Amino acid sequence: RYCGATDPFDHRTTEDGRKSNGAITVFRKFDTLRPLDSDKFVVLYNHRPKKPSILYEDIIMCMWFFGCEVLYENNKPGFREWADGENRWKINFSKFLMHLEGRKEPGIPGTTQSHMQIVDHTMQYIEDCINNEDSIELITEWMSFDVTKTTKFDLAMASGYNLIAANRFLPKFEKKKKEEYLDVSEVFTTYR
């Protein structure tokens, strides 16, 4: 019913001094019993706690509350290490980490290819379900999103990972059909 995603951070500060936020999103998948209240984001978290471990706790509490797994950018190993038991409780939370089909490790790499996939899924979601979205902050990030500068768009990235996790808004590419004429004699056989 729900799926989650996050664009985490690993360090208290960044090299350039700009502090990227941690973003968490939870998406309610389509439900035939509640069609007007589905295919929408129900949690949008865009915040930078003092320590990465606070963000990681927020991620797990959110996923536990909604009973779902989280798809995360696995280029940042801090969250995975924390979930594997390097936390203050020494508890393994890795059951909350989403594994995509065909991948050995949980999460998704933050690569140019996955960023383009985020763009494709987000564009399809906007085309199909923009009326479901009422977050001005998220819509603003989508409108100004630059695939070459993704660190400025934490919420857009987390929502994009979530749309990939929901696996519902696959881009609809139209194939141009070559005009062909059917020879009726190939379909029907003649009887004498």
C-alpha positions as CSV (number, residue, x, y, z in Angstrom):
1,R,0.0,0.0,0.0
2,Y,2.9,2.4,0.8
3,C,6.5,2.7,-0.3
4,G,9.2,5.0,0.9
5,A,12.3,6.6,-0.4
6,T,15.1,8.9,0.9
7,D,17.9,11.0,-0.3
8,P,20.1,10.9,2.8
9,F,23.3,12.7,3.7
10,D,26.4,11.2,5.4
11,H,28.4,14.0,6.9
12,R,27.7,16.9,9.2
13,T,29.2,19.3,6.8
14,T,29.9,19.3,3.0
15,E,33.1,20.2,1.2
16,D,31.7,23.4,-0.3
17,G,30.0,24.4,3.0
18,R,26.5,24.0,1.5
19,K,24.4,21.8,3.7
20,S,22.3,19.5,1.7
21,N,19.0,18.4,3.4
22,G,18.0,14.9,4.0
23,A,14.7,14.1,2.3
24,I,12.1,11.4,3.1
25,T,9.0,10.6,1.1
26,V,6.2,8.1,1.5
27,F,3.9,7.4,-1.4
28,R,0.5,5.8,-1.2
29,K,0.1,3.4,-4.1
30,F,-3.1,3.1,-6.1
31,D,-6.0,1.5,-4.2
32,T,-9.2,0.7,-6.0
33,L,-11.1,1.1,-2.7
34,R,-9.8,4.7,-2.3
35,P,-9.0,5.9,-5.8
36,L,-9.3,9.6,-4.8
37,D,-6.9,9.2,-1.9
38,S,-4.1,7.2,-3.7
39,D,-1.3,7.7,-6.1
40,K,0.0,10.5,-3.9
41,F,2.7,11.5,-1.6
42,V,1.6,11.4,2.1
43,V,4.9,12.3,3.7
44,L,7.4,14.9,2.5
45,Y,10.3,15.5,4.9
46,N,13.0,18.0,3.8
47,H,15.2,18.8,6.8
48,R,18.9,18.7,7.9
49,P,19.2,17.4,11.5
50,K,22.4,18.2,13.4
51,K,23.7,14.6,12.9
52,P,23.1,12.1,10.1
53,S,22.1,9.5,12.7
54,I,19.0,11.6,13.6
55,L,17.9,11.6,10.0
56,Y,18.5,7.8,9.8
57,E,16.3,7.3,12.9
58,D,13.6,9.5,11.3
59,I,13.7,7.4,8.2
60,I,13.3,4.1,10.1
61,M,10.5,5.5,12.3
62,C,8.7,6.7,9.2
63,M,9.0,3.4,7.4
64,W,8.0,1.5,10.5
65,F,4.9,3.7,11.0
66,F,3.7,3.1,7.4
67,G,4.9,-0.5,7.3
68,C,7.0,-0.2,4.2
69,E,10.5,-0.4,2.9
70,V,12.7,2.5,1.9
71,L,14.6,2.9,-1.4
72,Y,17.7,5.0,-0.8
73,E,20.6,6.3,-2.7
74,N,23.3,3.7,-1.8
75,N,26.3,5.9,-2.9
76,K,26.1,7.2,0.6
77,P,27.1,4.3,2.8
78,G,26.3,5.9,6.2
79,F,22.7,5.0,6.1
80,R,23.3,1.4,5.2
81,E,26.0,1.0,7.9
82,W,23.7,2.5,10.4
83,A,20.8,0.2,9.4
84,D,23.1,-2.8,9.6
85,G,23.5,-2.3,13.3
86,E,26.0,0.6,13.7
87,N,23.4,2.6,15.7
88,R,23.0,3.4,19.4
89,W,20.7,0.4,19.9
90,K,22.9,-2.0,18.0
91,I,19.7,-3.2,16.2
92,N,19.7,-4.4,12.6
93,F,17.1,-2.4,10.7
94,S,18.2,-3.7,7.3
95,K,14.8,-5.4,6.8
96,F,13.5,-1.9,6.0
97,L,15.9,-1.5,3.1
98,M,14.4,-2.1,-0.4
99,H,16.1,-4.4,-2.8
100,L,15.4,-3.7,-6.5
101,E,14.9,-6.7,-8.7
102,G,18.3,-7.9,-10.2
103,R,20.4,-6.0,-7.6
104,K,22.4,-7.8,-4.9
105,E,22.7,-4.7,-2.6
106,P,19.7,-2.7,-1.3
107,G,19.1,0.8,-2.6
108,I,19.8,2.4,-5.9
109,P,23.0,4.1,-7.1
110,G,22.9,7.8,-7.7
111,T,24.2,7.7,-11.3
112,T,23.4,9.7,-14.4
113,Q,21.3,6.7,-15.6
114,S,19.2,6.6,-12.4
115,H,18.8,10.4,-12.5
116,M,17.4,10.2,-16.0
117,Q,15.1,7.4,-14.8
118,I,13.9,9.7,-12.0
119,V,13.1,12.4,-14.7
120,D,11.2,9.9,-16.8
121,H,9.1,8.6,-13.8
122,T,8.5,12.1,-12.5
123,M,7.3,13.4,-15.8
124,Q,4.9,10.5,-16.2
125,Y,3.6,11.0,-12.7
126,I,3.1,14.7,-13.4
127,E,1.2,13.9,-16.6
128,D,-1.0,11.3,-14.9
129,C,-1.5,12.5,-11.4
130,I,-0.5,16.2,-10.9
131,N,-3.9,16.9,-9.5
132,N,-3.2,14.6,-6.6
133,E,-0.2,16.7,-5.5
134,D,-0.7,19.7,-3.2
135,S,2.8,20.3,-1.9
136,I,4.0,23.7,-3.2
137,E,7.6,22.8,-2.1
138,L,7.7,19.6,-4.1
139,I,6.1,21.1,-7.2
140,T,8.5,24.0,-7.1
141,E,11.5,21.6,-7.0
142,W,10.1,19.7,-9.9
143,M,9.7,22.9,-11.9
144,S,13.2,24.0,-11.3
145,F,14.9,20.6,-11.3
146,D,18.2,20.3,-13.1
147,V,19.5,16.8,-13.7
148,T,23.1,18.0,-13.7
149,K,22.8,19.6,-10.3
150,T,20.8,17.2,-8.3
151,T,22.3,18.1,-4.9
152,K,20.0,21.2,-4.8
153,F,16.9,19.2,-5.2
154,D,16.7,16.8,-2.2
155,L,12.9,16.5,-2.2
156,A,12.7,16.0,-5.9
157,M,15.3,13.3,-5.8
158,A,13.6,11.4,-2.9
159,S,10.2,11.6,-4.6
160,G,11.8,10.4,-7.8
161,Y,13.3,7.4,-6.1
162,N,9.9,6.8,-4.6
163,L,8.2,6.8,-8.0
164,I,10.8,4.2,-9.1
165,A,10.0,2.1,-6.0
166,A,6.3,2.4,-6.7
167,N,7.0,1.0,-10.2
168,R,3.7,2.3,-11.4
169,F,4.7,5.4,-13.4
170,L,6.7,3.8,-16.1
171,P,7.3,6.2,-19.0
172,K,5.0,5.6,-21.9
173,F,7.1,5.9,-25.0
174,E,5.2,5.8,-28.3
175,K,6.6,3.8,-31.1
176,K,6.1,5.2,-34.5
177,K,4.5,2.7,-36.6
178,K,5.5,2.2,-40.2
179,E,2.4,2.3,-42.3
180,E,1.8,-1.2,-43.6
181,Y,-1.0,-2.6,-45.8
182,L,-2.3,-6.1,-45.2
183,D,-2.6,-8.4,-48.1
184,V,-6.0,-10.0,-47.4
185,S,-5.0,-13.1,-49.4
186,E,-2.4,-13.9,-46.6
187,V,-5.2,-14.0,-44.0
188,F,-7.9,-15.9,-45.9
189,T,-7.4,-19.0,-47.8
190,T,-9.5,-19.6,-50.8
191,Y,-11.6,-22.7,-51.0
192,R,-12.8,-24.2,-54.3
